[in-house]
Amino acid sequence: MKTTMMRVVAFTLVTLPTLASAHSGHDHSAPESGLIHLAWLAPLVIAGAVIFIKRRNNSTDK
């Protein structure tokens, strides 16, 4: 089962287009596009840090 899932994931990643455009103003090959798309990860990093700190504080209180 795990091997099958890994094959599906690998196939999906291989077949994804490397150059994609949603519209003419959304260019993934622009030099600053990487930075702009990384900015979308900031809320996930912040949420992960908050959860980590809360769990760490709860475990030290016990």
C-alpha positions in Angstrom: 0.0 0.0 0.0 2.8 2.4 1.0 4.7 1.6 -2.2 1.6 2.3 -4.3 1.0 5.6 -2.6 4.7 6.6 -3.2 4.4 5.7 -6.9 1.2 7.8 -7.2 2.9 10.8 -5.5 6.0 10.4 -7.6 4.0 10.2 -10.8 2.0 13.3 -9.9 5.1 15.3 -9.1 6.8 14.2 -12.3 3.8 15.1 -14.5 3.2 18.5 -12.9 4.1 21.3 -15.3 7.2 23.2 -14.4 5.9 26.4 -16.0 2.3 27.4 -15.1 0.3 30.6 -15.5 -3.0 31.3 -14.0 -3.4 34.5 -16.1 -1.2 36.9 -18.0 -0.2 38.8 -14.8 0.6 35.6 -12.8 4.0 34.6 -14.1 5.8 31.8 -12.3 9.0 32.4 -14.2 9.4 36.0 -12.9 12.4 36.5 -10.7 10.4 37.7 -7.7 7.8 35.0 -7.9 9.6 32.6 -5.6 9.7 35.3 -2.8 6.1 36.2 -3.3 5.0 32.5 -3.1 7.1 32.0 -0.1 5.3 34.8 1.6 2.2 32.6 1.5 4.0 30.1 3.7 4.5 32.7 6.5 1.1 32.1 8.1 1.8 28.3 8.2 5.1 28.9 9.9 3.6 31.3 12.4 0.8 28.9 13.2 3.2 26.0 13.6 5.4 28.1 15.9 2.4 29.0 18.1 1.2 25.4 18.3 4.8 24.3 19.2 5.2 26.9 21.9 1.8 26.1 23.4 2.5 22.4 23.5 6.0 23.0 25.0 4.6 25.3 27.7 1.8 22.8 28.5 4.3 19.9 28.9 6.6 21.9 31.2 3.7 22.9 33.4 2.8 19.3 34.2 
